[in-house]
Amino acid sequence: MIWLGIDTSHTPLAVAIVKDNQVIAEYKSSLKITHSIGTMPAIEEILKKADIKPGEIDAIAVAKGPGSYTGVRIGVTIGKTLAWTLNIPIFSVSSLHVLAGNVPHFPGVVCAIMDARRGNVFAGIYTNSEVVKEAHMSLVELLKTVDEMGQPVLFVGMDVAIHWGQIKEVLGDKVHRPNAAFDLPSAAVLIELAKKEEPADVHMTVPEYLRVTEAEANWMKEQKKNGN
């Protein structure tokens, strides 16, 4: 079985081909290149290098968010288009879970984060690779939550560096970081997680942002102001 994995949910771009449980080709980059420009060429390149034609792909795995609104939409849209065109199943996985999947054997709590600005983060908390919580929350709330769990905590994700001082100040010796290579999402890990999921209806596969968009927030404020 041949899988194509696509993760465009944040600055990094990750694409992979897995065939019969073997990683045939994988592309990762944290260069700030617009995913609308870079994703399809990356897919075409690894398919060419793997000598695999699009019609030979059996399933698509996409990272469904949270992350950049535009980035998540690009990956999900490309995945849906390919799945519909090729008439193959599509599977979607939390982008935070994909990051946490880089370090599945940590003996404690794994916390994957993406910066959400203004002191907030998108965060996923996991023990034994199982989801405890995924949410948009303040960093203060997140640190209080993981501190109360009373276990060693490993933070993963390229945005950990933004908040590392505050994380270390609150959690002290309980906090750990992996090798920097694990801070980038892996589309091969995405595929492995997708294998545990049920296929989604291609038309119902949508991004999951974990918070409303700015346009939606402004609309709700306006409705509230008008008494609606």
N, CA, C and O of each residue as an XYZ file, in Angstrom:
912
protein
N       0.842     -1.198      0.000
C       0.000      0.000      0.000
C       0.875      1.244      0.000
O       1.865      1.305      0.729
N       0.522      2.228     -0.805
C       1.317      3.451     -0.934
C       0.544      4.623     -0.346
O      -0.591      4.901     -0.735
N       1.189      5.307      0.605
C       0.605      6.467      1.269
C       1.363      7.723      0.875
O       2.580      7.706      0.691
N       0.616      8.816      0.749
C       1.202     10.141      0.605
C       0.793     10.957      1.827
O      -0.396     11.060      2.129
N       1.762     11.537      2.533
C       1.480     12.366      3.694
C       1.829     13.819      3.428
O       2.851     14.108      2.806
N       0.984     14.745      3.897
C       1.168     16.182      3.642
C       0.902     16.956      4.926
O      -0.171     16.839      5.517
N       1.891     17.755      5.361
C       1.695     18.633      6.526
C       2.185     20.030      6.162
O       3.381     20.252      5.973
N       1.245     20.965      6.067
C       1.567     22.369      5.775
C       0.992     23.281      6.857
O       0.729     24.457      6.606
N       0.799     22.742      8.052
C       0.043     23.467      9.062
C       0.793     24.618      9.721
O       0.183     25.460     10.380
N       2.105     24.660      9.547
C       2.902     25.709     10.171
C       4.010     26.082      9.187
O       3.952     25.696      8.019
N       5.011     26.821      9.639
C       6.118     27.207      8.753
C       6.779     26.004      8.082
O       7.031     26.049      6.878
N       7.069     24.923      8.824
C       7.675     23.760      8.165
C       6.740     23.125      7.134
O       5.518     23.130      7.283
N       7.349     22.588      6.104
C       6.636     21.797      5.094
C       7.149     20.370      5.189
O       8.358     20.137      5.170
N       6.233     19.412      5.292
C       6.619     18.007      5.379
C       5.771     17.183      4.417
O       4.543     17.267      4.415
N       6.454     16.388      3.603
C       5.788     15.511      2.644
C       6.514     14.166      2.672
O       7.739     14.130      2.787
N       5.780     13.072      2.570
C       6.425     11.756      2.590
C       5.646     10.748      1.764
O       4.438     10.868      1.560
N       6.388      9.746      1.296
C       5.811      8.572      0.643
C       6.189      7.351      1.467
O       7.367      7.109      1.727
N       5.187      6.585      1.876
C       5.422      5.332      2.596
C       4.791      4.204      1.791
O       3.612      4.260      1.441
N       5.582      3.188      1.504
C       5.102      2.048      0.717
C       5.325      0.764      1.503
O       6.452      0.443      1.878
N       4.252      0.039      1.746
C       4.334     -1.228      2.477
C       5.128     -1.076      3.771
O       6.007     -1.879      4.083
N       4.793     -0.021      4.515
C       5.377      0.259      5.828
C       6.849      0.679      5.773
O       7.523      0.699      6.804
N       7.343      1.007      4.606
C       8.707      1.509      4.470
C       8.664      2.952      3.983
O       7.937      3.279      3.045
N       9.455      3.818      4.633
C       9.530      5.208      4.188
C      10.394      5.254      2.924
O      11.603      5.030      2.972
N       9.750      5.547      1.804
C      10.454      5.567      0.513
C      11.125      6.920      0.287
O      12.254      6.981     -0.198
N      10.439      7.992      0.633
C      10.991      9.334      0.443
C      10.307     10.277      1.412
O       9.116     10.144      1.692
N      11.073     11.233      1.922
C      10.505     12.229      2.832
C      11.178     13.568      2.596
O      12.391     13.646      2.402
N      10.377     14.615      2.616
C      10.863     15.987      2.433
C      10.462     16.811      3.647
O       9.302     16.813      4.057
N      11.451     17.519      4.222
C      11.175     18.438      5.329
C      11.912     19.745      5.062
O      13.036     19.757      4.560
N      11.247     20.844      5.410
C      11.893     22.145      5.285
C      11.236     23.117      6.254
O      10.015     23.122      6.415
N      12.068     23.945      6.902
C      11.522     25.008      7.748
C      11.808     26.372      7.146
O      11.719     27.396      7.823
N      12.156     26.374      5.852
C      12.353     27.632      5.146
C      11.006     28.356      5.021
O       9.967     27.720      4.842
N      11.034     29.657      5.114
C       9.784     30.422      5.050
C       9.386     30.653      3.593
O       9.439     31.768      3.074
N       8.984     29.546      2.956
C       8.503     29.566      1.578
C       6.999     29.324      1.605
O       6.537     28.387      2.256
N       6.242     30.144      0.915
C       4.787     30.017      0.915
C       4.380     28.608      0.481
O       4.815     28.117     -0.561
N       3.542     27.969      1.293
C       3.152     26.594      0.992
C       2.361     26.485     -0.309
O       2.374     25.440     -0.960
N       1.679     27.555     -0.686
C       0.943     27.518     -1.952
C       1.894     27.391     -3.132
O       1.510     26.920     -4.203
N       3.123     27.811     -2.931
C       4.136     27.716     -3.985
C       4.951     26.434     -3.870
O       5.294     25.823     -4.882
N       5.262     26.023     -2.645
C       6.212     24.941     -2.448
C       5.660     23.539     -2.315
O       6.397     22.573     -2.512
N       4.374     23.396     -1.982
C       3.874     22.062     -1.643
C       3.776     21.130     -2.845
O       4.298     20.016     -2.805
N       3.120     21.566     -3.904
C       2.972     20.682     -5.067
C       4.317     20.316     -5.699
O       4.513     19.153     -6.053
N       5.256     21.263     -5.857
C       6.578     20.866     -6.364
C       7.261     19.835     -5.471
O       7.942     18.940     -5.972
N       7.087     19.950     -4.142
C       7.688     18.968     -3.237
C       7.060     17.591     -3.431
O       7.759     16.578     -3.438
N       5.731     17.560     -3.589
C       5.044     16.286     -3.832
C       5.497     15.677     -5.148
O       5.801     14.486     -5.219
N       5.542     16.494     -6.182
C       5.969     16.010     -7.496
C       7.397     15.485     -7.457
O       7.714     14.485     -8.101
N       8.262     16.164     -6.697
C       9.668     15.758     -6.628
C       9.835     14.402     -5.959
O      10.567     13.550     -6.460
N       9.151     14.191     -4.813
C       9.364     12.908     -4.138
C       8.688     11.762     -4.894
O       9.173     10.632     -4.861
N       7.578     12.042     -5.571
C       6.962     11.009     -6.399
C       7.899     10.607     -7.540
O       8.036      9.428     -7.866
N       8.534     11.606     -8.132
C       9.459     11.336     -9.234
C      10.658     10.538     -8.745
O      11.060      9.564     -9.380
N      11.230     10.950     -7.615
C      12.401     10.247     -7.083
C      12.058      8.828     -6.646
O      12.886      7.922     -6.741
N      10.827      8.641     -6.163
C      10.398      7.307     -5.738
C       9.905      6.464     -6.908
O       9.591      5.284     -6.746
N       9.837      7.082     -8.099
C       9.343      6.405     -9.310
C       7.922      5.886     -9.090
O       7.587      4.751     -9.429
N       7.098      6.765     -8.509
C       5.701      6.432     -8.242
C       4.807      7.420     -8.968
O       4.999      8.632     -8.864
N       3.838      6.910     -9.698
C       2.889      7.763    -10.403
C       1.717      8.096     -9.473
O       1.382      7.295     -8.600
N       1.098      9.252     -9.644
C      -0.034      9.619     -8.787
C      -1.109      8.540     -8.712
O      -1.692      8.313     -7.651
N      -1.369      7.882     -9.826
C      -2.401      6.845     -9.854
C      -2.072      5.628     -9.019
O      -2.942      4.790     -8.779
N      -0.837      5.514     -8.574
C      -0.435      4.365     -7.753
C      -0.630      4.625     -6.258
O      -0.502      3.704     -5.451
N      -0.937      5.861     -5.883
C      -1.153      6.202     -4.470
C      -2.457      5.575     -4.005
O      -3.479      5.674     -4.684
N      -2.418      4.925     -2.841
C      -3.591      4.245     -2.307
C      -4.330      5.054     -1.249
O      -5.527      4.849     -1.049
N      -3.642      5.969     -0.564
C      -4.287      6.737      0.507
C      -3.521      8.029      0.753
O      -2.317      8.116      0.515
N      -4.251      9.027      1.233
C      -3.685     10.339      1.550
C      -3.841     10.593      3.042
O      -4.895     10.322      3.617
N      -2.783     11.118      3.671
C      -2.852     11.553      5.064
C      -2.520     13.037      5.118
O      -1.516     13.470      4.553
N      -3.357     13.819      5.792
C      -3.110     15.256      5.905
C      -3.138     15.679      7.369
O      -3.863     15.105      8.182
N      -2.338     16.691      7.688
C      -2.398     17.316      9.008
C      -3.511     18.360      8.961
O      -3.487     19.261      8.122
N      -4.486     18.239      9.862
C      -5.701     19.053      9.774
C      -5.666     20.311     10.628
O      -6.661     21.033     10.691
N      -4.540     20.593     11.290
C      -4.447     21.750     12.158
C      -4.451     21.307     13.606
O      -4.626     20.128     13.913
N      -4.255     22.275     14.494
C      -4.240     23.725     14.277
C      -2.941     24.200     13.644
O      -2.073     23.407     13.281
N      -2.834     25.516     13.523
C      -1.651     26.126     12.935
C      -2.030     27.378     12.190
O      -2.999     28.055     12.533
N      -1.259     27.680     11.168
C      -1.563     28.823     10.316
C      -2.871     28.566      9.572
O      -3.037     27.507      8.967
N      -3.798     29.520      9.611
C      -5.073     29.342      8.902
C      -4.837     29.015      7.436
O      -5.404     28.062      6.903
N      -3.994     29.815      6.788
C      -3.731     29.603      5.358
C      -2.985     28.308      5.137
O      -3.321     27.544      4.232
N      -1.968     28.049      5.958
C      -1.171     26.838      5.795
C      -2.003     25.576      5.910
O      -1.891     24.673      5.081
N      -2.841     25.513      6.940
C      -3.681     24.327      7.133
C      -4.609     24.128      5.946
O      -4.774     23.008      5.464
N      -5.214     25.212      5.473
C      -6.151     25.102      4.341
C      -5.447     24.565      3.098
O      -6.018     23.762      2.361
N      -4.213     25.001      2.863
C      -3.487     24.558      1.668
C      -3.290     23.049      1.692
O      -3.595     22.371      0.711
N      -2.780     22.513      2.807
C      -2.533     21.074      2.886
C      -3.805     20.257      2.781
O      -3.856     19.258      2.064
N      -4.837     20.690      3.504
C      -6.104     19.957      3.472
C      -6.724     20.009      2.080
O      -7.246     19.006      1.594
N      -6.668     21.165      1.442
C      -7.259     21.304      0.100
C      -6.528     20.448     -0.922
O      -7.161     19.796     -1.751
N      -5.198     20.445     -0.869
C      -4.426     19.607     -1.795
C      -4.748     18.138     -1.553
O      -4.956     17.380     -2.501
N      -4.789     17.734     -0.281
C      -5.095     16.344      0.038
C      -6.472     15.934     -0.441
O      -6.641     14.853     -1.006
N      -7.470     16.801     -0.216
C      -8.830     16.501     -0.656
C      -8.915     16.414     -2.179
O      -9.576     15.530     -2.723
N      -8.246     17.330     -2.852
C      -8.283     17.337     -4.324
C      -7.687     16.060     -4.890
O      -8.238     15.463     -5.815
N      -6.550     15.641     -4.328
C      -5.912     14.407     -4.795
C      -6.781     13.190     -4.475
O      -6.944     12.296     -5.305
N      -7.337     13.168     -3.256
C      -8.164     12.022     -2.866
C      -9.398     11.909     -3.762
O      -9.775     10.812     -4.175
N     -10.023     13.056     -4.058
C     -11.210     13.052     -4.910
C     -10.860     12.664     -6.342
O     -11.549     11.855     -6.964
N      -9.798     13.241     -6.849
C      -9.399     12.977     -8.234
C      -8.993     11.526     -8.432
O      -9.345     10.905     -9.435
N      -8.244     10.985     -7.464
C      -7.734      9.617     -7.589
C      -8.706      8.574     -7.030
O      -8.476      7.371     -7.154
N      -9.812      9.057     -6.401
C     -10.813      8.171     -5.815
C     -10.195      7.232     -4.771
O     -10.377      6.015     -4.809
N      -9.460      7.847     -3.843
C      -8.800      7.091     -2.777
C      -9.184      7.705     -1.425
O      -9.626      8.854     -1.383
N      -9.027      6.974     -0.335
C      -9.415      7.504      0.981
C      -8.453      8.577      1.482
O      -7.274      8.600      1.131
N      -8.995      9.461      2.311
C      -8.195     10.496      2.958
C      -8.335     10.360      4.474
O      -9.416     10.068      4.986
N      -7.250     10.571      5.167
C      -7.209     10.479      6.622
C      -6.640     11.792      7.152
O      -5.690     12.328      6.581
N      -7.211     12.316      8.241
C      -6.706     13.567      8.798
C      -6.291     13.359     10.256
O      -6.929     12.622     11.006
N      -5.200     14.035     10.631
C      -4.605     13.868     11.960
C      -4.269     15.244     12.522
O      -3.879     16.142     11.776
N      -4.417     15.410     13.814
C      -4.042     16.657     14.480
C      -2.576     16.992     14.218
O      -1.703     16.136     14.357
N      -2.312     18.231     13.840
C      -0.939     18.672     13.586
C      -0.098     18.625     14.859
O       1.106     18.372     14.799
N      -0.722     18.867     16.004
C      -0.008     18.780     17.276
C       0.372     17.341     17.587
O       1.465     17.074     18.086
N      -0.536     16.413     17.292
C      -0.250     14.992     17.526
C       0.902     14.520     16.645
O       1.697     13.673     17.053
N       0.989     15.070     15.443
C       2.097     14.720     14.546
C       3.430     15.118     15.173
O       4.393     14.352     15.136
N       3.484     16.330     15.756
C       4.712     16.767     16.434
C       5.040     15.851     17.607
O       6.182     15.418     17.763
N       4.043     15.559     18.425
C       4.264     14.694     19.585
C       4.695     13.293     19.163
O       5.417     12.611     19.890
N       4.246     12.871     17.983
C       4.609     11.551     17.479
C       6.086     11.388     17.190
O       6.560     10.268     17.000
N       6.822     12.490     17.154
C       8.274     12.412     16.971
C       8.969     11.806     18.183
O      10.072     11.275     18.061
N       8.331     11.880     19.357
C       8.972     11.425     20.600
C       8.009     10.509     21.363
O       7.570     10.854     22.460
N       7.680      9.355     20.795
C       6.625      8.508     21.379
C       7.021      7.773     22.653
O       6.147      7.258     23.351
N       8.311      7.707     22.979
C       8.741      6.863     24.095
C       9.218      7.657     25.303
O       9.887      7.107     26.178
N       8.884      8.939     25.362
C       9.288      9.732     26.518
C       8.512      9.269     27.757
O       7.287      9.164     27.701
N       9.195      8.992     28.867
C       8.519      8.467     30.072
C       7.912      9.575     30.928
O       8.364      9.828     32.044
N       6.905     10.219     30.406
C       6.260     11.310     31.117
C       5.223     11.948     30.223
O       4.523     11.264     29.477
N       5.129     13.256     30.301
C       4.167     14.014     29.509
C       4.879     14.649     28.319
O       5.941     15.253     28.467
N       4.287     14.504     27.151
C       4.790     15.194     25.959
C       3.836     16.337     25.642
O       2.621     16.148     25.578
N       4.399     17.522     25.444
C       3.584     18.696     25.154
C       4.064     19.318     23.846
O       5.185     19.820     23.768
N       3.218     19.285     22.824
C       3.523     19.898     21.533
C       2.860     21.264     21.484
O       1.681     21.399     21.811
N       3.615     22.278     21.075
C       3.014     23.615     21.023
C       3.346     24.330     19.716
O       4.362     24.071     19.070
N       2.440     25.241     19.357
C       2.646     26.217     18.295
C       2.257     27.578     18.865
O       1.242     27.696     19.551
N       3.039     28.579     18.592
C       2.727     29.916     19.099
C       1.452     30.443     18.459
O       1.262     30.315     17.249
N       0.574     31.038     19.273
C      -0.676     31.622     18.780
C      -0.750     33.121     19.094
O      -1.809     33.735     18.960
N       0.376     33.705     19.513
C       0.522     35.140     19.768
C      -0.239     35.591     21.012
O      -1.135     34.913     21.515
N       0.164     36.771     21.479
C      -0.468     37.418     22.644
C      -0.469     36.528     23.879
O      -1.427     36.526     24.653
N       0.614     35.771     24.059
C       0.727     34.926     25.239
C      -0.052     33.634     25.163
O      -0.194     32.934     26.166
N      -0.565     33.305     23.974
C      -1.358     32.090     23.789
C      -0.614     31.081     22.923
O       0.290     31.435     22.167
N      -1.008     29.830     23.046
C      -0.425     28.763     22.238
C      -1.509     27.778     21.817
O      -2.548     27.660     22.468
N      -1.250     27.079     20.724
C      -1.985     25.853     20.426
C      -1.176     24.761     21.108
O       0.032     24.661     20.890
N      -1.816     23.951     21.922
C      -1.071     22.962     22.693
C      -1.746     21.606     22.675
O      -2.972     21.500     22.712
N      -0.928     20.579     22.617
C      -1.405     19.213     22.750
C      -0.638     18.546     23.875
O       0.592     18.597     23.908
N      -1.354     17.921     24.795
C      -0.746     17.230     25.932
C      -1.008     15.736     25.768
O      -2.143     15.320     25.538
N       0.052     14.932     25.887
C      -0.065     13.498     25.610
C       0.704     12.689     26.660
O       1.774     13.099     27.112
N       0.152     11.552     27.035
C       0.872     10.574     27.845
C       0.734      9.225     27.156
O      -0.353      8.838     26.726
N       1.854      8.516     27.059
C       1.871      7.220     26.362
C       1.267      7.337     24.965
O       0.583      6.431     24.488
N       1.538      8.485     24.314
C       1.081      8.772     22.944
C      -0.426      8.976     22.840
O      -0.944      9.172     21.740
N      -1.138      8.935     23.966
C      -2.581      9.151     23.945
C      -2.894     10.612     24.277
O      -2.216     11.231     25.096
N      -3.915     11.144     23.638
C      -4.273     12.553     23.812
C      -4.905     12.787     25.183
O      -5.876     12.124     25.550
N      -4.349     13.730     25.928
C      -4.956     14.186     27.173
C      -5.792     15.434     26.896
O      -6.922     15.558     27.370
N      -5.216     16.359     26.119
C      -5.923     17.595     25.807
C      -5.268     18.266     24.617
O      -4.042     18.286     24.509
N      -6.076     18.817     23.723
C      -5.606     19.656     22.633
C      -6.483     20.902     22.612
O      -7.708     20.808     22.534
N      -5.851     22.064     22.683
C      -6.659     23.276     22.798
C      -5.839     24.518     22.465
O      -4.611     24.479     22.389
N      -6.560     25.620     22.270
C      -5.961     26.953     22.194
C      -6.082     27.539     23.593
O      -7.192     27.666     24.110
N      -4.965     27.899     24.213
C      -4.995     28.366     25.600
C      -3.838     29.311     25.868
O      -2.918     29.433     25.060
N      -3.895     29.973     27.003
C      -2.767     30.818     27.389
C      -1.608     29.929     27.814
O      -1.814     28.818     28.303
N      -0.388     30.423     27.625
C       0.774     29.660     28.062
C       0.733     29.455     29.572
O       1.137     28.402     30.065
N       0.248     30.449     30.307
C       0.135     30.336     31.762
C      -0.758     29.157     32.142
O      -0.412     28.369     33.022
N      -1.907     29.039     31.479
C      -2.825     27.929     31.756
C      -2.176     26.589     31.416
O      -2.306     25.624     32.169
N      -1.482     26.530     30.287
C      -0.829     25.292     29.876
C       0.208     24.857     30.906
O       0.240     23.693     31.306
N       1.049     25.787     31.332
C       2.109     25.440     32.278
C       1.527     24.995     33.616
O       2.058     24.085     34.253
N       0.452     25.624     34.038
C      -0.213     25.209     35.282
C      -0.751     23.786     35.141
O      -0.630     22.979     36.062
N      -1.344     23.482     33.986
C      -1.916     22.153     33.752
C      -0.859     21.067     33.794
O      -1.023     20.061     34.484
N       0.237     21.268     33.050
C       1.261     20.218     33.005
C       2.032     20.131     34.319
O       2.494     19.053     34.694
N       2.175     21.247     35.015
C       2.857     21.235     36.313
C       2.067     20.395     37.310
O       2.647     19.644     38.095
N       0.745     20.526     37.276
C      -0.104     19.783     38.209
C      -0.133     18.287     37.913
O      -0.559     17.499     38.757
N       0.319     17.886     36.718
C       0.363     16.463     36.398
C       1.498     15.761     37.136
O       1.502     14.535     37.249
N       2.463     16.534     37.640
C       3.508     15.988     38.503
C       4.458     15.015     37.843
O       5.010     14.142     38.513
N       4.663     15.144     36.540
C       5.554     14.241     35.809
C       6.586     15.043     35.021
O       6.399     16.240     34.799
N       7.672     14.398     34.597
C       8.588     15.070     33.675
C       7.827     15.475     32.416
O       6.936     14.751     31.971
N       8.169     16.615     31.845
C       7.459     17.134     30.674
C       8.456     17.442     29.571
O       9.451     18.134     29.789
N       8.178     16.921     28.390
C       9.010     17.207     27.224
C       8.222     18.096     26.269
O       7.127     17.737     25.835
N       8.788     19.261     25.945
C       8.155     20.191     25.012
C       8.766     20.022     23.626
O       9.987     19.992     23.473
N       7.896     19.913     22.611
C       8.363     19.706     21.246
C       7.666     20.675     20.300
O       6.487     20.984     20.471
N       8.399     21.149     19.307
C       7.874     22.103     18.333
C       8.835     23.271     18.180
O       9.481     23.683     19.144
N       8.928     23.798     16.976
C       9.899     24.864     16.734
C       9.574     26.138     17.513
O      10.462     26.961     17.736
N       8.320     26.316     17.930
C       7.945     27.521     18.671
C       8.232     27.420     20.168
O       8.023     28.381     20.910
N       8.712     26.259     20.611
C       9.092     26.137     22.024
C      10.154     27.181     22.369
O      10.162     27.729     23.472
N      11.047     27.452     21.417
C      12.128     28.404     21.654
C      11.606     29.794     22.035
O      12.245     30.510     22.806
N      10.451     30.167     21.496
C       9.872     31.485     21.778
C       9.529     31.623     23.256
O       9.673     32.700     23.835
N       9.078     30.538     23.859
C       8.552     30.573     25.230
C       9.446     29.840     26.230
O       9.058     29.653     27.383
N      10.634     29.426     25.801
C      11.441     28.543     26.638
C      11.789     29.158     27.992
O      11.785     28.457     29.004
N      12.091     30.455     28.025
C      12.434     31.091     29.281
C      11.329     30.964     30.310
O      11.581     30.616     31.464
N      10.093     31.250     29.889
C       8.949     31.165     30.807
C       8.658     29.718     31.188
O       8.324     29.434     32.339
N       8.783     28.801     30.228
C       8.548     27.379     30.495
C       9.532     26.872     31.550
O       9.148     26.198     32.506
N      10.792     27.205     31.358
C      11.841     26.752     32.271
C      11.666     27.375     33.654
O      11.905     26.718     34.667
N      11.257     28.619     33.696
C      11.061     29.307     34.974
C       9.968     28.634     35.802
O      10.099     28.507     37.019
N       8.891     28.204     35.144
C       7.767     27.603     35.866
C       8.025     26.131     36.202
O       7.735     25.694     37.316
N       8.557     25.380     35.268
C       8.655     23.929     35.439
C      10.013     23.455     35.945
O      10.135     22.324     36.415
N      11.027     24.301     35.855
C      12.338     23.960     36.397
C      12.913     22.670     35.851
O      12.969     22.461     34.639
N      13.343     21.797     36.771
C      14.021     20.554     36.362
C      13.067     19.520     35.765
O      13.513     18.506     35.227
N      11.773     19.765     35.854
C      10.813     18.800     35.291
C      10.744     18.867     33.771
O      10.239     17.941     33.135
N      11.249     19.960     33.177
C      11.050     20.183     31.755
C      12.255     19.732     30.925
O      13.405     19.865     31.343
N      11.957     19.197     29.742
C      12.983     18.682     28.843
C      12.665     19.116     27.415
O      11.533     19.473     27.090
N      13.705     19.075     26.567
C      13.533     19.327     25.137
C      14.241     18.237     24.356
O      15.280     17.748     24.799
N      13.705     17.836     23.192
C      14.381     16.832     22.373
C      15.439     17.478     21.490
O      15.597     18.699     21.483
N      16.151     16.656     20.756
C      17.039     17.148     19.709
C      16.243     18.041     18.762
O      15.075     17.772     18.482
N      16.881     19.108     18.268
C      16.184     20.087     17.427
C      15.532     19.453     16.200
O      14.535     19.970     15.696
N      16.078     18.345     15.718
C      15.507     17.688     14.533
C      14.072     17.244     14.769
O      13.289     17.144     13.824
N      13.720     16.976     16.027
C      12.371     16.495     16.340
C      11.361     17.629     16.470
O      10.169     17.381     16.657
N      11.830     18.870     16.374
C      10.907     20.005     16.441
C      10.179     20.243     15.125
O       9.232     21.028     15.071
N      10.616     19.569     14.063
C       9.947     19.685     12.763
C       8.983     18.518     12.573
O       9.312     17.385     12.926
N       7.808     18.774     12.026
C       6.861     17.678     11.797
C       7.394     16.701     10.752
O       8.121     17.085      9.836
N       7.024     15.449     10.906
C       7.400     14.408      9.953
C       6.149     13.869      9.278
O       5.226     13.413      9.952
N       6.114     13.920      7.957
C       4.965     13.386      7.238
C       4.920     11.866      7.319
O       3.857     11.268      7.155
N       6.081     11.226      7.573
C       6.091      9.775      7.773
C       5.403      9.431      9.096
O       4.664      8.449      9.175
N       5.644     10.236     10.134
C       4.945     10.054     11.413
C       3.451     10.313     11.222
O       2.619      9.589     11.768
N       3.115     11.336     10.455
C       1.716     11.631     10.132
C       1.032     10.399      9.540
O      -0.089     10.066      9.925
N       1.684      9.740      8.629
C       1.106      8.551      7.991
C       0.907      7.428      9.010
O      -0.123      6.754      9.005
N       1.898      7.229      9.882
C       1.770      6.174     10.891
C       0.581      6.436     11.809
O      -0.141      5.505     12.168
N       0.371      7.684     12.189
C      -0.785      8.020     13.016
C      -2.089      7.864     12.235
O      -3.104      7.440     12.788
N      -2.054      8.208     10.947
C      -3.256      8.095     10.114
C      -3.720      6.650      9.983
O      -4.914      6.385      9.846
N      -2.788      5.731     10.024
C      -3.142      4.308      9.904
C      -4.031      3.841     11.055
O      -4.725      2.831     10.939
N      -4.006      4.575     12.161
C      -4.820      4.204     13.325
C      -6.207      4.839     13.279
O      -7.057      4.551     14.121
N      -6.431      5.707     12.289
C      -7.698      6.427     12.178
C      -8.608      5.786     11.138
O      -8.172      4.981     10.316
N      -9.871      6.159     11.194
C     -10.819      5.754     10.168
C     -10.757      6.766      9.022
O     -10.539      7.952      9.265
N     -10.945      6.320      7.783
C     -10.943      7.284      6.672
C     -12.078      8.282      6.819
O     -13.152      7.957      7.324
N     -11.821      9.503      6.368
C     -12.826     10.560      6.468
C     -13.563     10.711      5.141
O     -13.039     10.362      4.083
N     -14.765     11.228      5.209
C     -15.476     11.613      3.989
C     -14.723     12.778      3.370
O     -14.499     13.788      4.037
N     -14.333     12.660      2.121
C     -13.503     13.683      1.509
C     -14.163     15.059      1.551
O     -13.480     16.072      1.701
N     -15.493     15.098      1.418
C     -16.190     16.380      1.426
C     -16.290     16.971      2.833
O     -16.430     18.183      2.996
N     -16.217     16.108      3.847
C     -16.357     16.556      5.227
C     -15.008     16.797      5.906
O     -14.961     17.213      7.063
N     -13.923     16.540      5.195
C     -12.591     16.776      5.751
C     -12.302     18.266      5.720
O     -12.188     18.864      4.650
N     -12.186     18.856      6.889
C     -11.975     20.307      6.984
C     -10.895     20.597      8.014
O     -10.623     19.770      8.884
N     -10.276     21.778      7.918
C      -9.290     22.169      8.929
C      -9.928     22.268     10.312
O     -11.114     22.569     10.443
N      -9.129     22.011     11.330
C      -9.574     22.187     12.713
C      -8.616     23.174     13.373
O      -7.487     22.829     13.721
N      -9.087     24.403     13.537
C      -8.220     25.488     13.993
C      -8.126     25.591     15.518
O      -7.201     26.225     16.028
N      -9.040     24.998     16.241
C      -9.133     25.062     17.703
C      -9.490     26.455     18.226
O      -9.541     26.669     19.437
N      -9.735     27.395     17.324
C     -10.248     28.709     17.710
C     -10.916     29.309     16.479
O     -10.662     28.883     15.352
N     -11.769     30.298     16.705
C     -12.427     30.935     15.569
C     -11.438     31.831     14.854
O     -10.481     32.318     15.456
N     -11.668     32.049     13.571
C     -10.817     32.957     12.809
C     -11.085     34.391     13.253
O     -12.093     34.667     13.903
N     -10.177     35.304     12.898
C     -10.352     36.707     13.259
C     -11.627     37.271     12.655
O     -12.326     38.056     13.295
N     -11.935     36.870     11.412
C     -13.154     37.351     10.754
C     -14.392     36.890     11.523
O     -15.335     37.659     11.709
N     -14.383     35.624     11.971
C     -15.515     35.101     12.741
C     -15.638     35.823     14.075
O     -16.744     36.136     14.515
N     -14.499     36.088     14.722
C     -14.517     36.781     16.014
C     -15.082     38.191     15.863
O     -15.882     38.641     16.683
N     -14.658     38.877     14.809
C     -15.160     40.234     14.567
C     -16.660     40.222     14.271
O     -17.395     41.103     14.718
N     -17.109     39.216     13.514
C     -18.527     39.099     13.197
C     -19.347     38.879     14.466
O     -20.406     39.482     14.640
N     -18.846     38.001     15.362
C     -19.575     37.734     16.596
C     -19.625     38.965     17.496
O     -20.636     39.217     18.151
N     -18.529     39.735     17.529
C     -18.529     40.981     18.294
C     -19.582     41.954     17.745
O     -20.306     42.603     18.500
N     -19.643     42.034     16.434
C     -20.605     42.934     15.805
C     -22.030     42.504     16.099
O     -22.897     43.338     16.365
N     -22.275     41.180     16.049
C     -23.615     40.672     16.352
C     -24.006     40.946     17.796
O     -25.148     41.299     18.088
N     -23.046     40.779     18.690
C     -23.315     41.020     20.104
C     -23.609     42.501     20.357
O     -24.490     42.850     21.143
N     -22.848     43.362     19.669
C     -23.028     44.795     19.813
C     -24.417     45.212     19.324
O     -25.033     46.125     19.875
N     -24.898     44.533     18.286
C     -26.213     44.847     17.714
C     -27.361     44.123     18.426
O     -28.525     44.252     18.049
N     -27.005     43.362     19.463
C     -28.034     42.694     20.241
C     -28.544     41.414     19.629
O     -29.608     40.932     20.019
N     -27.816     40.843     18.676
C     -28.252     39.595     18.024
C     -27.665     38.391     18.745
O     -27.914     37.252     18.349
